[in-house]
Amino acid sequence: MSSLTLVALAMWMAALGLLIVGYRLRDGSAEKGLRIGMGYLAIMAPRVFCALFMAGFAAELLPGDIISNWLGAESGIKGILIASVAGIMVPAGGVVAFPLALAMIKLGVGIPQLTAFLTSWEVFAIHRILAWEIPFLGAHFVGLRVSSSFMLPVLAGVFAAGLMKLFSA
């Protein structure tokens, strides 16, 4: 059984445990939780379906040899730096970024590079900075936030590489 299967199984068991606790409380919390969960499922299921469909196309349309050459596991720190810059350029939310990450895995992108990509996308999403942060928080605050977290994607990629070496030995 793979580690991802074990993680998914653990999450389902935790959800089932919480559902049982909710039913034992007999205060309606289990029913409310199920109702809210089904609402989220109804909203997210079509998005996830479209995102995975898009990931299949992206894996076929992206230039795999170039991407795996620049961002493959053997690209090292250079690949982590390139992935950190690429993550900034993804102008969309998780429904686009995660399928793109899935397509990148299929193309041979290394885990440290993918970690740097996703960290960079989350911390420095250019669309969020321009549309929300600067208008609401001001350029000074955003400048401080960006400069203080500048090295996070690279550090996350290096940390992921170290963890991979630690657990593969």
ZADO-1210 file (C-alpha; in nm, 4 decimals, padded with zeros to 6 digits):
<atoms>
<atom x="00.0000" y="00.0000" z="00.0000" code="MET" pos="1"/>
<atom x="00.1447" y="00.3376" z="-00.1010" code="SER" pos="2"/>
<atom x="00.1964" y="00.6218" z="00.1428" code="SER" pos="3"/>
<atom x="-00.0653" y="00.8326" z="-00.0379" code="LEU" pos="4"/>
<atom x="-00.3187" y="00.5539" z="00.0061" code="THR" pos="5"/>
<atom x="-00.2366" y="00.5383" z="00.3763" code="LEU" pos="6"/>
<atom x="-00.2791" y="00.9140" z="00.4113" code="VAL" pos="7"/>
<atom x="-00.6152" y="00.9037" z="00.2317" code="ALA" pos="8"/>
<atom x="-00.7260" y="00.6117" z="00.4483" code="LEU" pos="9"/>
<atom x="-00.6228" y="00.8000" z="00.7637" code="ALA" pos="10"/>
<atom x="-00.8196" y="01.1066" z="00.6530" code="MET" pos="11"/>
<atom x="-01.1324" y="00.8991" z="00.5861" code="TRP" pos="12"/>
<atom x="-01.0976" y="00.7278" z="00.9240" code="MET" pos="13"/>
<atom x="-01.0609" y="01.0661" z="01.0973" code="ALA" pos="14"/>
<atom x="-01.3719" y="01.1941" z="00.9187" code="ALA" pos="15"/>
<atom x="-01.5652" y="00.8834" z="01.0187" code="LEU" pos="16"/>
<atom x="-01.4455" y="00.9219" z="01.3779" code="GLY" pos="17"/>
<atom x="-01.5609" y="01.2839" z="01.3872" code="LEU" pos="18"/>
<atom x="-01.8963" y="01.1843" z="01.2395" code="LEU" pos="19"/>
<atom x="-01.9423" y="00.9241" z="01.5146" code="ILE" pos="20"/>
<atom x="-01.8492" y="01.1810" z="01.7814" code="VAL" pos="21"/>
<atom x="-02.1001" y="01.4224" z="01.6280" code="GLY" pos="22"/>
<atom x="-02.3791" y="01.1644" z="01.6352" code="TYR" pos="23"/>
<atom x="-02.3017" y="01.0765" z="01.9967" code="ARG" pos="24"/>
<atom x="-02.3364" y="01.4428" z="02.0986" code="LEU" pos="25"/>
<atom x="-02.6986" y="01.4350" z="01.9769" code="ARG" pos="26"/>
<atom x="-02.7008" y="01.8100" z="01.9234" code="ASP" pos="27"/>
<atom x="-02.7459" y="01.8103" z="01.5465" code="GLY" pos="28"/>
<atom x="-02.3791" y="01.8774" z="01.4771" code="SER" pos="29"/>
<atom x="-02.3386" y="01.5583" z="01.2705" code="ALA" pos="30"/>
<atom x="-02.6324" y="01.6473" z="01.0475" code="GLU" pos="31"/>
<atom x="-02.5116" y="02.0062" z="01.0117" code="LYS" pos="32"/>
<atom x="-02.1609" y="01.8846" z="00.9258" code="GLY" pos="33"/>
<atom x="-02.2949" y="01.6422" z="00.6645" code="LEU" pos="34"/>
<atom x="-02.5140" y="01.9151" z="00.5126" code="ARG" pos="35"/>
<atom x="-02.2221" y="02.1599" z="00.4911" code="ILE" pos="36"/>
<atom x="-01.9905" y="01.8878" z="00.3563" code="GLY" pos="37"/>
<atom x="-02.2376" y="01.7901" z="00.0848" code="MET" pos="38"/>
<atom x="-02.2711" y="02.1569" z="-00.0094" code="GLY" pos="39"/>
<atom x="-01.8940" y="02.1836" z="-00.0514" code="TYR" pos="40"/>
<atom x="-01.8911" y="01.8597" z="-00.2494" code="LEU" pos="41"/>
<atom x="-02.1584" y="01.9918" z="-00.4846" code="ALA" pos="42"/>
<atom x="-01.9577" y="02.3086" z="-00.5423" code="ILE" pos="43"/>
<atom x="-01.6121" y="02.1521" z="-00.5718" code="MET" pos="44"/>
<atom x="-01.6804" y="01.8268" z="-00.7626" code="ALA" pos="45"/>
<atom x="-01.7339" y="01.9967" z="-01.1017" code="PRO" pos="46"/>
<atom x="-01.4273" y="02.2123" z="-01.0471" code="ARG" pos="47"/>
<atom x="-01.2096" y="01.9142" z="-00.9578" code="VAL" pos="48"/>
<atom x="-01.3413" y="01.7205" z="-01.2573" code="PHE" pos="49"/>
<atom x="-01.2575" y="02.0076" z="-01.4938" code="CYS" pos="50"/>
<atom x="-00.9196" y="02.0613" z="-01.3274" code="ALA" pos="51"/>
<atom x="-00.8173" y="01.6977" z="-01.3676" code="LEU" pos="52"/>
<atom x="-00.9434" y="01.7011" z="-01.7259" code="PHE" pos="53"/>
<atom x="-00.7296" y="02.0097" z="-01.7874" code="MET" pos="54"/>
<atom x="-00.4273" y="01.8440" z="-01.6270" code="ALA" pos="55"/>
<atom x="-00.4510" y="01.5592" z="-01.8761" code="GLY" pos="56"/>
<atom x="-00.4419" y="01.8041" z="-02.1657" code="PHE" pos="57"/>
<atom x="-00.1646" y="02.0126" z="-02.0102" code="ALA" pos="58"/>
<atom x="00.0565" y="01.7060" z="-01.9709" code="ALA" pos="59"/>
<atom x="00.0217" y="01.6392" z="-02.3433" code="GLU" pos="60"/>
<atom x="00.0544" y="02.0002" z="-02.4617" code="LEU" pos="61"/>
<atom x="00.3500" y="02.1150" z="-02.2510" code="LEU" pos="62"/>
<atom x="00.6974" y="02.0539" z="-02.3963" code="PRO" pos="63"/>
<atom x="00.7882" y="01.7600" z="-02.1725" code="GLY" pos="64"/>
<atom x="01.1539" y="01.7263" z="-02.2719" code="ASP" pos="65"/>
<atom x="01.2271" y="02.0926" z="-02.1997" code="ILE" pos="66"/>
<atom x="01.0359" y="02.0958" z="-01.8710" code="ILE" pos="67"/>
<atom x="01.1910" y="01.7740" z="-01.7437" code="SER" pos="68"/>
<atom x="01.5334" y="01.9031" z="-01.8485" code="ASN" pos="69"/>
<atom x="01.4916" y="02.2340" z="-01.6616" code="TRP" pos="70"/>
<atom x="01.2867" y="02.1089" z="-01.3658" code="LEU" pos="71"/>
<atom x="01.3664" y="01.7391" z="-01.3402" code="GLY" pos="72"/>
<atom x="01.4952" y="01.5808" z="-01.0219" code="ALA" pos="73"/>
<atom x="01.8529" y="01.6069" z="-01.1525" code="GLU" pos="74"/>
<atom x="01.8242" y="01.9834" z="-01.2157" code="SER" pos="75"/>
<atom x="01.9097" y="02.0523" z="-00.8517" code="GLY" pos="76"/>
<atom x="01.9192" y="02.4066" z="-00.7172" code="ILE" pos="77"/>
<atom x="01.8960" y="02.5516" z="-01.0683" code="LYS" pos="78"/>
<atom x="01.5627" y="02.3744" z="-01.1155" code="GLY" pos="79"/>
<atom x="01.4427" y="02.4922" z="-00.7753" code="ILE" pos="80"/>
<atom x="01.5244" y="02.8527" z="-00.8704" code="LEU" pos="81"/>
<atom x="01.3505" y="02.8208" z="-01.2089" code="ILE" pos="82"/>
<atom x="01.0445" y="02.6626" z="-01.0450" code="ALA" pos="83"/>
<atom x="01.0355" y="02.9419" z="-00.7878" code="SER" pos="84"/>
<atom x="01.0181" y="03.2028" z="-01.0640" code="VAL" pos="85"/>
<atom x="00.7648" y="03.0002" z="-01.2642" code="ALA" pos="86"/>
<atom x="00.5299" y="02.9747" z="-00.9666" code="GLY" pos="87"/>
<atom x="00.5026" y="03.3527" z="-00.9498" code="ILE" pos="88"/>
<atom x="00.3779" y="03.3627" z="-01.3083" code="MET" pos="89"/>
<atom x="00.0744" y="03.1348" z="-01.2656" code="VAL" pos="90"/>
<atom x="-00.2132" y="03.3856" z="-01.2734" code="PRO" pos="91"/>
<atom x="-00.4878" y="03.1710" z="-01.1237" code="ALA" pos="92"/>
<atom x="-00.6108" y="02.9896" z="-00.8180" code="GLY" pos="93"/>
<atom x="-00.5717" y="02.6332" z="-00.7051" code="GLY" pos="94"/>
<atom x="-00.8083" y="02.4993" z="-00.9688" code="VAL" pos="95"/>
<atom x="-00.5386" y="02.5852" z="-01.2249" code="VAL" pos="96"/>
<atom x="-00.2179" y="02.5598" z="-01.0199" code="ALA" pos="97"/>
<atom x="-00.2706" y="02.2089" z="-00.8843" code="PHE" pos="98"/>
<atom x="-00.3669" y="02.0481" z="-01.2170" code="PRO" pos="99"/>
<atom x="-00.0635" y="02.2206" z="-01.3665" code="LEU" pos="100"/>
<atom x="00.1447" y="02.0673" z="-01.0865" code="ALA" pos="101"/>
<atom x="-00.0075" y="01.7264" z="-01.1644" code="LEU" pos="102"/>
<atom x="00.0846" y="01.7684" z="-01.5306" code="ALA" pos="103"/>
<atom x="00.4365" y="01.8686" z="-01.4271" code="MET" pos="104"/>
<atom x="00.4718" y="01.5497" z="-01.2201" code="ILE" pos="105"/>
<atom x="00.3719" y="01.3461" z="-01.5255" code="LYS" pos="106"/>
<atom x="00.6413" y="01.5272" z="-01.7246" code="LEU" pos="107"/>
<atom x="00.9133" y="01.4317" z="-01.4761" code="GLY" pos="108"/>
<atom x="00.9464" y="01.7411" z="-01.2584" code="VAL" pos="109"/>
<atom x="01.1276" y="01.6618" z="-00.9339" code="GLY" pos="110"/>
<atom x="00.9532" y="01.6832" z="-00.5973" code="ILE" pos="111"/>
<atom x="01.1836" y="01.9605" z="-00.4636" code="PRO" pos="112"/>
<atom x="01.1242" y="02.1640" z="-00.7783" code="GLN" pos="113"/>
<atom x="00.7497" y="02.1081" z="-00.7565" code="LEU" pos="114"/>
<atom x="00.7556" y="02.2093" z="-00.3898" code="THR" pos="115"/>
<atom x="00.9318" y="02.5337" z="-00.4824" code="ALA" pos="116"/>
<atom x="00.6820" y="02.5944" z="-00.7653" code="PHE" pos="117"/>
<atom x="00.3754" y="02.5512" z="-00.5448" code="LEU" pos="118"/>
<atom x="00.5260" y="02.7481" z="-00.2562" code="THR" pos="119"/>
<atom x="00.6113" y="03.0339" z="-00.4900" code="SER" pos="120"/>
<atom x="00.2619" y="03.0273" z="-00.6399" code="TRP" pos="121"/>
<atom x="00.1035" y="03.0369" z="-00.2943" code="GLU" pos="122"/>
<atom x="00.3267" y="03.3064" z="-00.1458" code="VAL" pos="123"/>
<atom x="00.3773" y="03.5343" z="-00.4474" code="PHE" pos="124"/>
<atom x="00.0714" y="03.4883" z="-00.6712" code="ALA" pos="125"/>
<atom x="00.1025" y="03.7968" z="-00.8887" code="ILE" pos="126"/>
<atom x="-00.2696" y="03.8161" z="-00.9623" code="HIS" pos="127"/>
<atom x="-00.3519" y="03.8233" z="-00.5901" code="ARG" pos="128"/>
<atom x="-00.0843" y="04.0815" z="-00.5134" code="ILE" pos="129"/>
<atom x="-00.2046" y="04.3168" z="-00.7864" code="LEU" pos="130"/>
<atom x="-00.5796" y="04.2671" z="-00.7458" code="ALA" pos="131"/>
<atom x="-00.6127" y="04.2390" z="-00.3681" code="TRP" pos="132"/>
<atom x="-00.3057" y="04.3023" z="-00.1579" code="GLU" pos="133"/>
<atom x="-00.1791" y="04.6329" z="-00.2969" code="ILE" pos="134"/>
<atom x="-00.5257" y="04.7955" z="-00.3182" code="PRO" pos="135"/>
<atom x="-00.6305" y="04.6817" z="00.0301" code="PHE" pos="136"/>
<atom x="-00.3059" y="04.6670" z="00.2248" code="LEU" pos="137"/>
<atom x="-00.0894" y="04.9193" z="00.0427" code="GLY" pos="138"/>
<atom x="00.2339" y="04.8884" z="-00.1499" code="ALA" pos="139"/>
<atom x="00.4515" y="04.9430" z="00.1574" code="HIS" pos="140"/>
<atom x="00.3060" y="04.6470" z="00.3468" code="PHE" pos="141"/>
<atom x="00.3112" y="04.4245" z="00.0383" code="VAL" pos="142"/>
<atom x="00.6725" y="04.5189" z="-00.0247" code="GLY" pos="143"/>
<atom x="00.7623" y="04.4221" z="00.3323" code="LEU" pos="144"/>
<atom x="00.5702" y="04.0950" z="00.3049" code="ARG" pos="145"/>
<atom x="00.7253" y="03.9991" z="-00.0278" code="VAL" pos="146"/>
<atom x="01.0786" y="04.0930" z="00.0746" code="SER" pos="147"/>
<atom x="01.0536" y="03.9116" z="00.4081" code="SER" pos="148"/>
<atom x="00.9303" y="03.5906" z="00.2443" code="SER" pos="149"/>
<atom x="01.1478" y="03.6131" z="-00.0657" code="PHE" pos="150"/>
<atom x="01.3527" y="03.2998" z="00.0060" code="MET" pos="151"/>
<atom x="01.0631" y="03.0754" z="00.1169" code="LEU" pos="152"/>
<atom x="01.0136" y="02.8897" z="-00.2150" code="PRO" pos="153"/>
<atom x="01.3843" y="02.8145" z="-00.2509" code="VAL" pos="154"/>
<atom x="01.4124" y="02.7077" z="00.1125" code="LEU" pos="155"/>
<atom x="01.1034" y="02.4871" z="00.0761" code="ALA" pos="156"/>
<atom x="01.2551" y="02.3184" z="-00.2294" code="GLY" pos="157"/>
<atom x="01.5893" y="02.2639" z="-00.0584" code="VAL" pos="158"/>
<atom x="01.4131" y="02.1336" z="00.2526" code="PHE" pos="159"/>
<atom x="01.2073" y="01.8927" z="00.0389" code="ALA" pos="160"/>
<atom x="01.5274" y="01.7682" z="-00.1269" code="ALA" pos="161"/>
<atom x="01.6833" y="01.7131" z="00.2147" code="GLY" pos="162"/>
<atom x="01.3795" y="01.5224" z="00.3372" code="LEU" pos="163"/>
<atom x="01.3847" y="01.3050" z="00.0256" code="MET" pos="164"/>
<atom x="01.7498" y="01.2170" z="00.0880" code="LYS" pos="165"/>
<atom x="01.6815" y="01.1543" z="00.4564" code="LEU" pos="166"/>
<atom x="01.3918" y="00.9174" z="00.3930" code="PHE" pos="167"/>
<atom x="01.5417" y="00.7399" z="00.0920" code="SER" pos="168"/>
<atom x="01.8581" y="00.6400" z="00.2815" code="ALA" pos="169"/>
</atoms>
